Amino acid sequence: MELTKLTSHQVKEINKLVERKESLESELQKIEQQLASYENGGTTSSKKGRRVGRPKKATSAGSQTTSKPGSETRKRAPRGKLKEGIINALSSAGQEGLTVKELAQRLNTSTGNIHAWFFTTGKKMKGIKKVGPGQYALSGKPQ
């Protein structure tokens, strides 16, 4: 058999046969493992993973995840909205500043978001000073 004289149909047939051979070899290997487990006194059960009685998870592309009743998804705020809100609130607070908890209440966000903002964006701005534990104020014009 010369490889240069094979037609595309023959190549497809050869490919199918090779794939079938590989699948049969893997099946034979599984059977040999089962036989070996009998010889060693083990069990034939090779199922691992999910527990009996639990439904399988849907993995199809069309499956949708359901949320808890009453939970609503929030849209993301526009870029720079938190920064603008924090600077406005601190400028109206004066020299004594505001605590993170007060800022979170005024801006209707979590204290974690406020802390994260101060530790990332806030520390790059020269006009913001930490005046106490969890308390920040404006000292001049923020940049």
C-alpha positions as CSV (number, residue, x, y, z in Angstrom):
1,M,0.0,0.0,0.0
2,E,1.5,3.3,-1.1
3,L,0.5,6.3,1.0
4,T,0.7,8.7,-1.9
5,K,-2.0,6.8,-3.8
6,L,-4.6,6.8,-1.1
7,T,-7.9,8.6,-1.8
8,S,-9.5,10.9,0.8
9,H,-12.2,8.3,1.3
10,Q,-9.6,5.6,2.1
11,V,-7.9,7.9,4.6
12,K,-11.2,8.6,6.4
13,E,-11.8,4.9,6.6
14,I,-8.3,4.3,8.0
15,N,-8.9,7.1,10.5
16,K,-12.2,5.5,11.7
17,L,-10.5,2.1,12.1
18,V,-7.7,3.5,14.1
19,E,-10.1,5.4,16.4
20,R,-12.1,2.2,16.9
21,K,-9.0,0.3,17.6
22,E,-8.0,2.8,20.3
23,S,-11.4,2.7,21.9
24,L,-11.3,-1.1,22.0
25,E,-7.9,-1.1,23.5
26,S,-9.0,1.3,26.3
27,E,-12.0,-1.0,26.9
28,L,-9.8,-4.0,27.0
29,Q,-7.5,-2.2,29.6
30,K,-10.6,-1.5,31.8
31,I,-11.6,-5.2,31.6
32,E,-8.1,-6.3,32.5
33,Q,-8.1,-4.0,35.5
34,Q,-11.4,-5.5,36.7
35,L,-10.0,-9.0,36.4
36,A,-6.9,-7.9,38.3
37,S,-9.1,-6.6,41.1
38,Y,-10.8,-10.0,41.4
39,E,-7.4,-11.6,41.7
40,N,-6.4,-9.2,44.4
41,G,-9.7,-9.7,46.3
42,G,-11.0,-6.2,45.6
43,T,-14.4,-5.1,44.4
44,T,-15.3,-4.5,40.9
45,S,-17.0,-1.2,41.6
46,S,-14.8,1.5,40.1
47,K,-17.4,4.3,40.3
48,K,-16.0,7.4,42.0
49,G,-17.3,10.9,42.3
50,R,-20.9,11.8,42.9
51,R,-22.8,10.2,45.7
52,V,-25.7,7.9,45.0
53,G,-29.1,9.6,44.8
54,R,-27.8,13.0,43.9
55,P,-28.9,14.5,40.6
56,K,-26.3,15.2,38.0
57,K,-25.4,18.8,37.4
58,A,-26.6,20.3,34.1
59,T,-23.7,21.1,31.9
60,S,-25.4,22.0,28.7
61,A,-24.9,25.4,27.2
62,G,-28.6,26.1,27.4
63,S,-28.9,25.5,31.1
64,Q,-29.5,28.4,33.3
65,T,-28.6,28.9,36.9
66,T,-31.4,29.8,39.2
67,S,-30.9,32.3,42.0
68,K,-32.4,32.3,45.4
69,P,-35.9,33.8,45.6
70,G,-35.8,37.4,46.5
71,S,-32.2,38.0,45.5
72,E,-31.8,40.6,42.8
73,T,-28.8,41.2,40.6
74,R,-27.3,44.6,40.8
75,K,-25.9,46.4,37.8
76,R,-22.3,47.7,38.0
77,A,-21.8,51.4,38.7
78,P,-20.3,53.5,35.9
79,R,-16.5,53.9,36.0
80,G,-15.4,56.5,38.6
81,K,-18.8,56.7,40.3
82,L,-17.4,55.5,43.7
83,K,-14.5,57.9,43.5
84,E,-16.8,60.9,42.8
85,G,-19.1,59.9,45.6
86,I,-16.3,59.5,48.2
87,I,-14.7,62.9,47.2
88,N,-18.0,64.7,47.4
89,A,-18.8,63.2,50.7
90,L,-15.4,63.9,52.2
91,S,-15.4,67.5,50.9
92,S,-18.8,68.2,52.6
93,A,-17.6,66.6,55.8
94,G,-14.8,69.0,56.4
95,Q,-11.6,68.6,58.5
96,E,-12.9,65.8,60.7
97,G,-13.7,63.6,57.7
98,L,-15.9,60.5,57.7
99,T,-15.6,57.0,58.8
100,V,-15.7,54.1,56.3
101,K,-19.1,53.0,57.8
102,E,-20.6,56.5,57.3
103,L,-19.3,56.7,53.8
104,A,-20.8,53.2,53.0
105,Q,-24.2,54.3,54.3
106,R,-24.1,57.6,52.3
107,L,-23.1,55.9,49.1
108,N,-25.3,52.8,49.6
109,T,-22.4,50.4,49.2
110,S,-20.6,47.9,51.4
111,T,-17.8,48.9,53.8
112,G,-15.6,46.4,52.0
113,N,-15.9,48.3,48.8
114,I,-15.0,51.5,50.6
115,H,-11.9,49.9,52.3
116,A,-10.8,48.4,49.0
117,W,-11.1,51.8,47.3
118,F,-9.0,53.5,49.9
119,F,-6.3,50.8,49.8
120,T,-6.1,50.9,46.0
121,T,-7.3,54.2,44.4
122,G,-7.4,56.3,47.5
123,K,-3.7,55.8,48.4
124,K,-2.7,57.2,45.0
125,M,-4.6,60.5,45.6
126,K,-2.5,63.1,47.4
127,G,-5.5,65.0,48.9
128,I,-6.9,62.2,51.0
129,K,-5.5,61.7,54.5
130,K,-6.2,59.0,57.1
131,V,-7.2,60.9,60.3
132,G,-8.1,58.0,62.5
133,P,-8.8,54.3,62.4
134,G,-11.2,53.8,59.5
135,Q,-11.6,57.6,59.2
136,Y,-10.5,59.7,56.2
137,A,-10.6,63.4,55.3
138,L,-9.6,65.7,52.5
139,S,-6.6,67.8,53.1
140,G,-6.5,70.2,50.2
141,K,-7.6,69.5,46.6
142,P,-7.6,65.8,45.5
143,Q,-5.8,64.9,42.3
